[in-house]
Amino acid sequence: MKTIEEVLGPGSKKGVFYGRESSDKQDADMKTQKHMAYSLVEKYKCEIVREYVDTGVSAYKKKMEQRAGLMEMLDDLDKNKVDFVVVFQGDRLARNPMEHFKIRAFMNAREIYVIQSSGQDLYNSGDLLGQLMKDGYSKYEADNISTRTRDDFETRISKGIYNGGGAPFGYRYLGNHQFKIMPDEKIVVKNIFELYKSGQGFQSIAEILMTDKNTKDIWCKETVKSIITNPFYMGYLTFGRVNKSSRNSINDKSKWTITRFKGIEPIITQEEWEQCWEIYKKKSQGDLPPKHFKTSYLFKGVIYCKDCKQPLMCKDQRTKDKGKPYGSRVYKCPNRNCGLSYRADDLHEFIINDILPSVYIKARTAPHETLHEEILSSLKKDANQLLKDIKELEEQVADYIIELSQAESRVLSLYQESIESNETELMILIEHRMRLKKWIEGTKHVIDKKTKRIQYINHVESDFEIWKDSFLGSVLEEYDLQNDTKLRRLILYIFEKVEISKNWEINYTTRIDLEGDAALHVMGSFLENK
Ligand SMILES: [Zn+2]
């Protein structure tokens, strides 16, 4: 693989310049493109012998064949070989994968190197396939766009210029690069950060906010997350924080460009923000107890439809009509013909008031050691199942990788034959390869989640020692529905499975062998529906 020094050194090389100027204000103008090209070429004591330009042309809209300057250049290069072509960035030449592929193939075949003045690097390395396979086109384009906008961002922010659209919750944009704090929203923002510091998760904060009857906003976990993770609230603007191609997930902080912006008056201190960011990071890395516990559906994953044997879905059916909330959170049978549905609050109250005490009384009489062992062996069983799942998933990933390499070698042979006649198949293969990569990534993500769950189970083991005293102590007196973590824990420890029918009949299996029976079944009925 060549370097720019090898291409331009030891000087006196001759090349041509290609520039494309679009009406997009984000793009570098022709003056900049030329300036960058000439100063780079002069640095190596080389010479630009001719310029080719297309102006007012967006590469998105016009095919390469419709760009006169580009076509003329390719024509000339076919007849008269030069040592190099210099462009501002590769995206000046083409925007879609096939065009990039064609241009790189053309240049490689003629041993002409295209230099990108913005990054002082090469657009074509001579190894077409390697480039294609390693980077993938989408990444290539994303990086290019990102560098360009990032530079632009930093320049503007340093000048106190804001051009990022609207203001986040809590602020209004006044124009003239100034933001104003909305006093009522400021209280909510402060409250959100306080709640997060106290250990609440995004979902539970959203639920707490929705219980405020004066709220004019609809809160959900995403909107809470967008506040907690935004340094705007401490007076900073960021670039590259949100990964728009990945369900708006938050990028690692090292990928951000972050700058203090004087037009923002902070609502919280930098210290507070950093503190919340640390919590967020720990939670997302699984260092803190996962949100498995932080659910307002206490029986999620534990409760089943007695008739259909399906785990019940948790659905938030609350909506707002003229500011008045109605509907509720429900557990629902996934079988549409079944129709079983319970309000979460009713079901929680029933099980907690009517079922749990009897289980609890029995648990109190069971010897400690047995109890401990029973729970652990049951959790171990779960962990082993997870390990098995992971193994299967890993095999699946291995299959995908084999398929991927087959696709890649097919691309290679197509490329060696002739590009023109195989264009369609080549495009299909490139897309197939991208899809495979996505599948691999997705499966790895699932494996990761399961691994974390195992870590959690192992974590429970040590936790249990601390926990069992309060379990046998006064857990029931302590529980608090606003802060349901403890209760959810208790439920997960005790119940392996709870089955419910349409008329409140309940069957359950405990993780604990309470009276020496393998499983405990208690029938109950709930008459009073609140
Ligand atoms: Zn059902």
Residues whose N, C-alpha, C, O or C-beta is under 5 A from the ligand:
A	BS01	ZN	C305 D307 C308 C333 N335 C338 L340
